[in-house]
């Protein structure tokens, strides 16, 4: 096996490993603060450290933002657990999110935790 084939195999293995990577995050709506692990940060294209909701929303492709926002905040459903359909991000990656949400007695989002699964790499 020549070195070109080996390099191609390595690149394929790296890309395959990135697909299906899962990052974790949490969001506190009362403080407007999102925290996330390094994998979620890389998948989403988020900055180092914590972020507010608007920063996270900017990481979602313009065409997917309304759906994303409605699913996050419970505009479509007040279920405590929701799995998103595929979402295109601003960086071109495609993800599926699963959120575990907590609402107050009036149906306002208090906080959520979840997972971001990378299904396609840009």
HUHUFEN-V998135 format. One record per helix or strand of 2 or more residues. SS is the DSSP state (@ for helix, = for strand). FROM is the first residue (numbers start at 1). TO is the last residue. If there is no record, write none. Layout:
# HUHUFEN-V998135
ss: [SS,SS]
from: [FROM,FROM]
to: [TO,TO]
This chain:
# HUHUFEN-V998135
ss: [@,=,=,@,@,@,=,=,=,=]
from: [3,22,33,38,53,62,81,87,94,109]
to: [18,28,36,44,58,73,83,89,103,120]
